[in-house]
Amino acid sequence: MEQVKSGQCIDQISTELTNLLISKGYGADAMLKYQRALSNIKSFMFKEGMYHYTEEVGEAYLAKRISSRKISKWSEKFHSMVVRRLNDVNVGIGYRLVVRNAIKPAPVPYDELLQEYLKYCSRQGNKERTIEKYCSFCKDFLCFLSEAGCTEPEDMNTSYICRAIIRFCNKDAFAAVRAFLAYLYTAGTLEYDFSGIIPKYSRSTKIPTTYTTEEIKRIESVVDRNTKTGKRDYAALLLATRLGMRSGDIVRLTFKSVDFAGNIISLSQEKTCQPLILPLLPDIQKAIEVYIKDARPNIESEYIFLSVKAPFNRMSTDTFARITNGYFLAAGINKSGKKHGPHSFRSSLASSMVNDNVPYEIVRRVLGHNNPNAIKHYAKIDIENLRNYAIDVPTPTGEFKSLLEGAGR
């Protein structure tokens, strides 16, 4: 292979990468894996007569490695990451935890309309996560329109719209597309308001998933609080089981939000942006203090709960969901046909409170619901009070009575 002359000496770039990873808090085990991978890259370059590292060299190394042996998915992914980090250092890019794929734009000329709509959603106060969902649904809708032959906004009609909307498998898209079409009409892009032809779809009402107090205690008890990971998990878990906090609020909990002297937790909810004040219960305060003192990585971060491995970023909601599922399994909880994520602790706490005759309004405030109508949700799990309104089974008569008595057998 002909050597590409641009790039840095592999020894120099390897040293820069090593120092960067050490500065991010990578431990001895992780650094050993990186050193082995870098040594393999150096050996490959030496055999091929290469002395300066470039992106092309990295691609050649990966291709050679895959073609010369059968490697595991993990090994392939890890070596690709090492090459990607070398590429970043080589061109002066700082440390990147993940590399996001480029977002594909909507078909021309629809993309400009979509971007204007997303800006409108932002001005209306929609959260970033909601806007991302709208973007995804509307982009798919515009792609379906284009594929159906409607390549210009002025060509849009009921036929094209119907042919596009029926291609959605996820009916949650209906509301997003309906709002998008209403916006296009209001903005003057469309001559007619086509939003009315989009079917209205609402999910079926389900009874919230709940677990008994005994089951919740079993889940808490299986956490190994002798390990650093266990100390972190236990503190985070208590915030969900004892206070009903959402996972998004737990992983984003900051030191400023916790008043250890005043025994208060005060925060702005991630989902609703509404303020929430909760009591810092003694067991929770002790668990958080133990984690901070004995297990939390000694780094500067406003967030309380961090990952257990370098570079010690804020714990993610995906991680919290994964460890919660693990403790359900470890506790032997029967979760067949039931949700078993962190959110199930909220409904379980609500169930426990209403069954203890705590007023619905108090439950609403504890769980941070801003809408007073949320109390209707709690009525579904108020089993003991619902029993008082059960209707007696009517006494069978006529042919049905004869059938029950065995007539005609």
C-alpha positions in Angstrom: 0.0 0.0 0.0 1.3 3.4 -0.9 2.1 5.5 2.2 0.1 8.7 2.6 2.5 11.4 3.6 0.1 13.7 5.6 -0.5 12.9 9.2 1.4 12.6 12.5 4.0 10.1 13.6 2.2 7.1 15.1 4.2 7.3 18.3 3.3 11.0 18.8 -0.4 10.5 18.1 -0.5 7.4 20.4 1.0 9.4 23.2 -1.5 12.2 22.7 -4.4 9.8 22.8 -3.0 8.0 25.9 -2.7 11.3 27.8 -6.2 12.3 26.7 -7.7 9.1 28.0 -5.8 9.3 31.3 -7.1 12.9 31.7 -10.6 11.6 31.3 -10.2 9.2 34.2 -9.7 5.9 32.3 -8.5 3.2 34.6 -5.6 0.7 34.3 -7.7 -2.1 32.7 -9.1 0.2 30.0 -5.7 1.7 29.3 -4.2 -1.7 28.9 -6.7 -2.6 26.2 -6.0 0.6 24.4 -2.2 0.1 24.6 -2.6 -3.4 23.1 -4.7 -2.0 20.3 -2.3 0.8 19.6 0.6 -1.7 19.6 -1.2 -3.8 17.0 -1.7 -0.7 14.8 2.0 0.2 15.1 3.0 -3.3 14.1 0.7 -3.2 11.1 2.1 0.1 10.0 5.7 -1.2 10.4 5.0 -4.2 8.3 3.4 -2.1 5.6 6.2 0.5 5.6 4.0 3.3 7.0 5.3 5.9 9.4 2.7 8.6 9.5 -0.8 7.9 10.7 -3.8 9.0 8.6 -7.5 8.1 8.4 -6.7 5.9 5.4 -4.1 4.0 7.5 -6.8 3.3 10.1 -9.2 2.0 7.5 -6.6 -0.2 6.1 -5.8 -1.6 9.5 -9.4 -2.4 10.2 -9.9 -4.1 6.8 -6.7 -6.2 7.3 -7.8 -7.2 10.8 -11.3 -8.3 9.6 -10.0 -10.2 6.6 -7.1 -12.0 8.4 -9.1 -13.6 11.3 -12.5 -14.2 12.7 -13.1 -11.6 15.4 -15.9 -11.0 17.8 -18.4 -8.2 17.5 -17.0 -6.6 20.6 -13.4 -6.7 19.3 -14.5 -5.2 16.0 -16.4 -2.4 17.7 -13.5 -1.7 20.1 -10.8 -1.5 17.5 -13.1 0.7 15.3 -13.4 3.1 18.3 -9.6 3.2 18.8 -9.2 4.1 15.2 -11.9 6.7 15.4 -10.2 8.3 18.5 -6.8 8.3 16.6 -8.5 10.0 13.7 -9.9 12.7 16.1 -6.6 13.3 17.7 -4.9 13.5 14.4 -7.1 16.3 13.2 -7.3 18.1 16.5 -10.9 17.1 17.6 -11.3 16.8 21.3 -12.7 13.8 23.2 -16.1 12.6 21.9 -18.1 10.0 23.9 -20.3 9.0 21.0 -20.6 9.8 17.3 -24.1 10.6 16.1 -25.1 9.7 12.6 -25.9 12.7 10.4 -29.6 13.5 10.3 -31.0 13.0 6.8 -33.0 16.0 5.7 -36.6 15.8 4.4 -37.1 15.7 0.6 -36.5 19.0 -1.3 -38.4 21.4 -1.2 -40.2 20.1 2.0 -37.1 20.3 4.2 -37.4 24.1 4.5 -41.0 23.9 5.5 -40.2 21.3 8.1 -37.4 23.4 9.6 -39.8 26.4 9.9 -42.4 24.2 11.6 -39.8 22.9 14.1 -38.8 26.5 14.9 -42.5 27.3 15.5 -42.8 24.3 17.9 -39.8 25.6 19.8 -41.4 29.0 20.1 -44.5 27.4 21.4 -42.5 25.9 24.3 -42.3 22.3 23.1 -39.5 20.4 24.7 -36.5 19.2 22.7 -37.6 15.5 23.0 -41.1 16.4 21.8 -39.7 18.3 18.8 -37.5 15.4 17.9 -40.5 13.2 17.8 -42.5 15.6 15.7 -39.5 15.9 13.3 -39.3 12.2 12.9 -43.0 11.7 12.2 -43.3 14.7 9.9 -40.2 13.8 7.9 -41.5 10.3 7.3 -44.8 11.8 6.2 -43.1 14.1 3.7 -41.0 11.2 2.4 -44.2 9.1 1.9 -45.7 12.1 0.0 -42.7 12.4 -2.2 -42.7 8.7 -3.0 -46.4 8.8 -3.9 -45.6 11.5 -6.5 -46.4 14.6 -4.6 -43.0 16.4 -4.9 -44.3 20.0 -4.4 -46.3 21.5 -1.5 -48.8 23.1 -3.9 -49.6 19.6 -5.3 -50.7 18.3 -1.9 -54.3 17.0 -1.9 -56.5 14.6 0.0 -55.5 11.7 -2.3 -51.7 12.1 -1.7 -52.2 12.7 2.0 -54.3 9.6 2.5 -51.8 7.5 0.6 -49.0 8.8 2.8 -50.8 8.5 6.2 -51.8 4.9 5.8 -48.2 3.9 5.5 -47.6 4.6 9.2 -47.6 1.6 11.5 -47.2 3.8 14.6 -50.6 5.5 14.9 -49.0 8.1 17.3 -47.8 9.8 14.1 -51.4 10.9 13.3 -51.5 13.7 15.8 -48.1 15.0 14.8 -49.0 15.0 11.1 -52.4 16.6 11.9 -50.7 19.5 13.8 -48.1 19.9 10.9 -50.9 20.2 8.3 -52.8 22.7 10.4 -49.6 24.8 10.8 -49.0 24.8 7.0 -52.6 26.1 6.4 -52.2 28.7 9.1 -48.9 29.8 7.7 -50.4 30.2 4.3 -48.4 27.4 2.6 -51.5 25.3 1.9 -54.8 26.7 0.5 -56.9 24.2 2.4 -56.7 22.9 5.9 -56.2 19.1 5.4 -55.7 18.4 9.1 -59.3 17.3 9.4 -58.9 14.3 7.2 -56.2 12.7 9.4 -57.9 10.0 11.6 -57.9 10.7 15.3 -56.3 8.0 17.3 -56.1 7.5 21.1 -54.4 4.7 22.9 -56.6 2.4 24.9 -56.7 3.1 28.6 -54.7 0.7 30.7 -54.6 0.1 34.4 -51.2 1.3 35.8 -48.7 -1.4 36.7 -48.3 -1.7 40.4 -46.2 -3.9 42.8 -46.9 -4.5 46.4 -45.0 -2.9 49.3 -43.5 -6.3 50.0 -42.3 -6.7 46.5 -40.7 -3.2 46.5 -38.9 -4.0 49.7 -37.5 -7.2 48.2 -36.2 -5.2 45.2 -34.5 -2.7 47.6 -33.0 -5.5 49.7 -31.2 -7.3 46.8 -28.9 -4.4 46.1 -25.4 -5.2 47.2 -24.6 -2.1 49.2 -21.0 -3.2 49.9 -19.9 -2.3 46.3 -19.5 1.2 44.8 -22.0 0.4 42.1 -24.5 -0.9 44.7 -24.2 2.2 46.8 -25.0 4.4 43.8 -27.9 2.1 42.7 -29.4 1.9 46.1 -29.5 5.7 46.6 -31.0 6.2 43.1 -33.5 3.4 43.6 -34.8 4.8 46.9 -35.6 8.1 45.2 -37.9 6.1 42.8 -39.4 3.7 45.3 -39.9 6.0 48.3 -40.6 9.4 46.6 -41.9 8.3 43.1 -39.4 10.5 41.3 -39.1 10.0 37.5 -35.9 8.5 36.2 -35.1 11.7 34.2 -35.2 13.7 37.4 -33.2 11.2 39.4 -30.3 11.0 36.9 -30.3 14.8 36.6 -30.4 15.5 40.3 -27.7 18.0 41.2 -26.1 19.0 44.5 -27.9 22.4 44.4 -31.2 20.5 44.4 -30.5 18.7 47.6 -30.6 20.6 50.9 -29.1 18.1 53.4 -29.4 20.5 56.3 -33.0 21.4 55.6 -34.0 17.8 54.5 -35.5 19.1 51.3 -35.2 18.1 47.6 -36.2 20.9 45.3 -36.0 20.7 41.5 -37.6 21.6 38.2 -39.1 18.5 36.7 -37.5 17.3 33.5 -40.8 16.3 31.9 -43.0 19.2 32.8 -40.5 21.9 33.7 -42.7 22.5 36.8 -41.1 23.0 40.3 -41.3 20.1 42.7 -40.4 20.0 46.4 -40.0 16.7 48.2 -38.9 15.7 51.7 -35.4 14.2 52.0 -36.4 11.1 54.0 -33.7 9.9 56.5 -33.1 6.6 54.6 -32.6 8.4 51.4 -30.4 11.1 52.9 -28.2 8.4 54.4 -28.0 6.4 51.2 -27.0 9.5 49.2 -24.4 10.6 51.7 -22.8 7.1 51.8 -22.6 7.1 48.0 -21.0 10.5 47.8 -18.5 9.7 50.6 -17.5 6.1 49.7 -18.4 5.4 46.1 -18.9 8.5 43.9 -15.9 9.3 41.6 -13.8 12.2 42.9 -14.4 14.5 39.9 -16.0 18.0 39.4 -19.6 17.5 38.3 -22.9 19.2 39.3 -24.7 15.9 39.0 -24.9 13.5 42.0 -25.2 10.2 40.2 -22.3 9.3 37.8 -21.3 6.4 35.7 -19.1 3.8 37.3 -16.5 3.9 34.5 -14.5 6.7 33.0 -15.0 9.3 31.7 -17.6 9.4 34.6 -20.5 11.2 32.9 -23.9 11.7 34.4 -25.8 8.4 34.8 -28.2 8.0 31.9 -31.9 7.0 32.0 -31.1 3.9 29.9 -28.6 2.8 32.6 -31.1 3.4 35.4 -33.7 1.4 33.5 -31.2 -1.5 32.9 -30.1 -1.8 36.5 -33.8 -1.6 37.7 -34.6 -4.5 35.5 -31.7 -6.4 36.9 -32.9 -5.9 40.5 -36.4 -7.1 39.5 -34.8 -10.3 38.3 -32.5 -10.6 41.3 -35.5 -10.2 43.6 -37.5 -12.9 41.8 -40.4 -10.6 41.2 -43.1 -12.0 38.9 -43.3 -9.3 36.2 -44.8 -11.3 33.4 -47.2 -9.1 31.4 -46.4 -6.1 33.5 -44.1 -3.1 33.1 -41.0 -3.3 35.2 -39.1 -0.1 34.6 -38.4 2.8 37.0 -41.8 4.4 36.2 -43.6 1.4 37.7 -42.4 2.6 41.1 -44.4 5.8 40.7 -47.7 4.0 40.2 -46.8 1.5 43.0 -46.2 4.4 45.4 -49.5 6.0 44.3 -51.3 2.7 44.8 -49.8 2.3 48.3 -50.8 5.9 49.2 -54.4 5.8 48.0 -54.9 2.4 49.7 -53.7 4.0 52.9 -56.5 6.6 52.4 -54.1 9.4 51.5 -56.2 12.0 49.6 -55.8 12.1 45.8 -54.8 15.7 45.9 -51.8 14.9 48.2 -50.8 12.0 45.9 -51.0 14.4 42.9 -48.6 16.9 44.6 -46.1 14.3 45.8 -45.8 12.9 42.2 -45.5 16.3 40.8 -48.5 16.3 38.5 -49.6 19.8 37.5 -53.0 18.9 36.0 -55.7 18.5 38.7 -57.4 15.9 36.4 -54.5 13.6 37.1 -56.4 12.3 40.1 -58.6 10.3 37.7 -55.6 8.3 37.0 -55.1 7.3 40.6 -58.8 6.2 40.9 -58.0 3.3 38.6 -55.6 1.8 41.2 -57.7 2.6 44.3 -58.8 -1.0 44.5 -60.2 -1.0 48.0 -62.5 2.0 47.5 -63.6 0.7 44.1 -64.8 -2.5 45.8 -67.5 -0.3 47.5 -69.0 0.5 44.1 -69.0 -3.0 42.7 -72.5 -4.1 41.4 -73.9 -7.4 42.6 -74.1 -10.1 39.9 -77.9 -10.4 39.0 -79.7 -13.6 39.8 -79.9 -15.7 36.6 -83.4 -16.2 35.1 -85.1 -17.8 32.1 -83.0 -19.8 29.6 -79.7 -18.6 31.1 -80.8 -20.1 34.5 -81.8 -23.3 32.9 -78.5 -23.5 31.1 -76.6 -23.0 34.3 -78.7 -25.7 36.0 -77.7 -28.2 33.3 -81.0 -28.3 31.4 -80.7 -29.8 27.9 -77.6 -31.8 28.7 
